[in-house]
Amino acid sequence: HATKKDVLWDFFAYTNSKYTAAEDVASYASWLDSWRRSQLTEDGYWFTNQSTWSPVAYNEHRAVMYWALTSDANGAMNLRIP
């Protein structure tokens, strides 16, 4: 049977896969935030047309994420699993 670490590994492997599409990230049901520039398209289609984001909210999110994804920013702390 699967351990907690196995389940978490499967989740992280899925969410960090290059095959995870922008629509999965932008979907209200996925509860995932974008973490790649490829998920932050200029028009924000999956966020604004196929989800619940307003264009203003998406543009603010995109600007912050572009900053956080630079090599000069510390946009997120490491997630540590005991």
C-alpha positions in Angstrom: 0.0 0.0 0.0 1.1 3.6 -0.7 2.8 5.6 2.0 2.2 9.3 2.5 5.6 10.0 0.8 4.6 7.9 -2.2 1.3 9.8 -2.6 3.2 13.2 -2.3 5.8 12.0 -4.8 3.1 11.2 -7.3 1.4 14.6 -6.8 4.7 16.5 -7.2 5.7 14.4 -10.2 2.4 15.2 -11.8 2.3 19.0 -11.0 5.9 19.4 -12.1 5.6 17.4 -15.3 6.2 19.3 -18.6 2.9 17.7 -19.7 0.8 19.6 -17.1 -1.1 22.0 -19.3 -1.9 25.6 -18.6 -5.6 24.7 -18.4 -4.9 22.4 -15.5 -3.2 25.2 -13.7 -5.8 27.8 -14.4 -8.7 25.5 -13.7 -10.7 26.5 -10.5 -10.9 22.8 -9.6 -7.1 22.1 -9.7 -6.1 24.6 -6.9 -2.7 25.0 -8.6 -1.0 28.3 -9.1 1.2 28.9 -12.1 4.9 28.2 -11.6 6.2 28.4 -15.2 6.3 31.3 -17.7 4.7 29.0 -20.3 1.6 28.9 -18.1 1.4 32.7 -18.0 0.3 33.6 -21.5 -0.1 37.2 -22.5 -3.8 36.9 -23.0 -4.4 34.7 -20.0 -7.1 32.7 -21.9 -7.3 29.8 -19.5 -7.5 32.1 -16.5 -9.9 34.8 -17.8 -12.0 32.9 -20.3 -12.1 29.4 -18.9 -11.9 30.1 -15.2 -13.0 32.8 -12.7 -10.2 35.3 -13.0 -10.8 38.9 -14.0 -8.3 40.4 -16.6 -7.0 42.8 -13.9 -6.4 40.0 -11.4 -4.7 37.8 -14.0 -2.4 40.7 -15.1 -1.4 41.4 -11.5 -0.7 37.7 -10.9 1.3 37.4 -14.1 3.4 40.5 -13.2 4.2 39.1 -9.7 5.0 35.6 -11.1 7.3 37.0 -13.8 9.1 38.8 -11.0 9.2 35.8 -8.7 10.5 33.6 -11.5 13.6 35.7 -12.0 17.0 34.7 -10.7 17.1 37.8 -8.6 13.9 37.1 -6.7 13.1 34.8 -3.8 9.5 34.2 -4.7 8.9 31.1 -2.7 10.5 29.2 0.2 11.4 25.5 -0.2 8.6 23.1 0.6 10.0 20.5 3.0 8.3 17.2 3.6 9.4 15.4 6.8 
